[in-house]
Amino acid sequence: MQFFDQGAATPAAGLYGNRKPSPRQRQVIELVAQGLKNSEVADLIGTSEHVVKNHLRLIYDKLGLWNRVELALWYEARRHEEAAYAPENGAMA
């Protein structure tokens, strides 16, 4: 029995690599990566803890992550990548 078309990409191929968090999700990611609790994140962005939990569930699904630690590591890796490729003082080389 054949489950996948041999010519098609695997189901997970490219599933997470090109998905980007929304601006609100990026805000939640940044605060969680700083070590804040869900209730603290909720207070800072002006919403409920339940909404923050929903944001995190969607973020984990979108990025293929399992928990806050992976999310913080993902955030730090992206933050350093962006800093490495950012033009110095806004000047183009």
N, C-alpha and C positions, 0 to 999 in steps of 0.2 A: 504494500500500500504506500502511495506517495503522497506526502502531506504538503510539500512545497514545490513550486515550479522551479526547476533547476536554473532557469534563466533569470528568475527574480531574485532580488536581494533578500537576505535573511530578514525576518521580522524586526530584529533589533538594530539592523544596520541603519545608521544615521538617525535613529529614533531620538536620541538626546542631544547630540552634538550641535544641531542647528536651532534648538529651542532656546529662546531668550526670555528671561523673566520680565514681567511688566514693570513700569516704574514703581508701583506700590510694592510689588514683590521684591524688587531690589532694595527698597527701603527696609522691609522686614528682614531680608537677608543680612543687610549691614548691621542692624541692631542685634540680631541673634548672634552674628559672628563676634560682636563685642562682648557677648556673654550675658546679655539681658534675658530675664525670664519672660515668658509669654505675657504675664500681667503687666510687666514694665514696658514691653513693646506696645501693648494695647494702650496704655496711658499716654505714651509719647506720640502715637499716631492718631489718637482720638477715636478709638474703637473698642470693642469688647475682646476679652481673651478668647472667646469662642471664634471670632472672626480671624484672629491671629492664628489659631490652630488650623482653621480652614486654609488660610494662606500657606502655612507650612506644608500641609498635606499636598496641596496643588504644586508647590515648589518642588517637594521631594519627587513627586510623580513626573513633573516636567523635566527635571535634571537627572533623574535616575539615581537619586540618593535615598538613604535609609534613615538618617538621623541628623541631629544638630551638629555633631562633630564633623561628619562628612560635609555638611553645608558650610561650616566655618572654614574647613580646609579648601573647599571649592572656591569660596569667596576670596580667601587669601591668595590662592593661585592666580585667580583672574585679576585681582588688584595689582599684583606684582607684574603680571604680563602687560597690563595697561600702562603701568608706570614705565616699563622698559621700552615700550614702543611710542610713548608720548614724545613729541618734539620738545626739545629743551627751550624754555622761554618762548614757546609759541613760534619759533623760527623753523622754517623748512630747510632741510639740508640740500 
